[in-house]
Amino acid sequence: FKGQVLVNHQTVTSNHHQALLKLGALIEHPALYPYMTGRQNLALYAQSEVEIDELARALEMEAYIDARAKGYSLGMKQKLGIALALLNHPDLVILDEPMNGLDVEATILVRNLILRMAQKGTAFLISSHILSELERVVSNVVLINKGKILL
């Protein structure tokens, strides 16, 4: 593939990635350290313990945030990955299949969190095959097929 990535009009390369400091992402499966607790995974990237507690509360992770991630269910791992993407109040959050592995309650919780953050100015780029879920949170749609924008 050829091309370039621009974030806030800044080119992103392997040597120049300052523009990514205000970007959060969950791509496919969360990259977690299984022998660390959820809190420890978040602490690797968080600017404050207060932010970890706020995200754990917002995503209803308090009951297991101090347990080792290796014992997490798929849904628990997904919520931890979403928390990692939301750390440090990013301007742009890229989520790939964010509802994967979540039960109905957790899906509603994440949906409402996305809507609240979007109202406060955070932009979201969400990739999903569950179009019915996307239509509950999106304001604009881009359809891409084989790297080409269709709509």
N, C-alpha and C positions, 0 to 999 in steps of 0.2 A: 504494500500500500504506500501511496505517496500522499503528501499533504502536510499540513501543519495544524497545531492546536493553539488557539488563542483564547485566553481568559482575561477579561477586562482589557482587551486590546494589547495584551502582552503575550509574546510567543513563548510557548513552553517547550523546552527541550530537556534532555537528560542532564545537561549541565546548568540549565537556567530554569528553575521552577519556583521562583518566588511567588508567582501568581497563584500557585496552588495552596498557599497558606490559608486562604479564606474559602477553601473548597473542602467539602466532606463527601465521602463516597462509600457505597456498599456495592461491590461488584460481585455478582453471583453468590459466592459463599463468604461469610465473614472470616477474615484471617485472624484467628485467635491463638493465644498460647494456652494449650489445654491444662498445663500444670499450674497455671496462675488463676487466681480468682477473677471473677468479672470485674471487681473493683480494681485489682492490680492491672488487668488489661487496659482499663480506661485510664488509670493513673499514668501509664506510659505516654499518653498524648494530651491529657487534660492540663489546663492551666491552673485549676484549683480543685480541691476536694469538695467544695460547695457545689460546683458544677456536676461532679459525679453523683452526688446525692440528689440533686435536682433531676437529672436524667433518670436515675434509678427509680425515683418516685413517679416521674411522668410516664415511664414505661412499665410501672408496677413490677419492678425487679427487686424490691427490697428483701423479699424472702430468700433470695438465692444469690444476691450480688457478692456475698463473701464466701461462696462455695467455689471450688475449682471448676473451671469451664469444661473439663473433660467429662463431667457428670451431667452437663446440660443437655436437655432435649433439643431437637431441631428448632423449635419455636423459641426457646430460651437463647440459643445461640444467635438466632436471627435478630431478636430484640437487642442483644448485646452488640451485634454488628451495626444495627441502626443507631444505637447510642454512640458508638465510635464515630459514625458518620456525622452525627449532630454535635459532637464536641467542639468547643471553642467558637460557637456561634458563627458558622460559615455563612457566607453570602450566597453560595450555590451548593446544593446537595444533589449528587447523582446517585440514584437508587436503582439497582437492577433487581427486579422481582422482589420488592421489599416485603410482600405479604406471604412469601414462600414459607411454609411450615407454621404459620400462625393460625391459632384457632379463631373463631368468630369474634370473641371478646377482644383478643389482642389485635385483630385486624381493625376493628372499630377504634381502639385506642390509638394505634399508629396513624390511622386515617385522620382522626381528630387532631393529633399532634402536628401532622403535616399541615393541616388547614390553619391551625393557630400560628405556626411559624411563618407560613406564607403570608398571612395577614399582617405580620410584623415586618415583612420585607425579604424573607429568605426565598430565593428562587429554587425550585425543584425541577430536575430532569429525571423522570421516572420511566423505566423500561419495564413493560409487563405484557404478558399474554392474556391477562385477566382484564379485558376491556371494561366489563361491568364495574369493576372496582376502580379503575382509572377514571371513569366518567364521574365518579363521586368527588374527586379531588382536583381535577385538571381545569385550567382555564384556556389552554391552547393544546392542540394535538399536532404531532408531526409523525407521519407514517414513513418508515424507512424500510426498504427491501433491497437486500444485497448491496448496501452502502449507498443507495440512491434515495433521495427524498421524494416520496410520492405525493405527499400532501402536507 
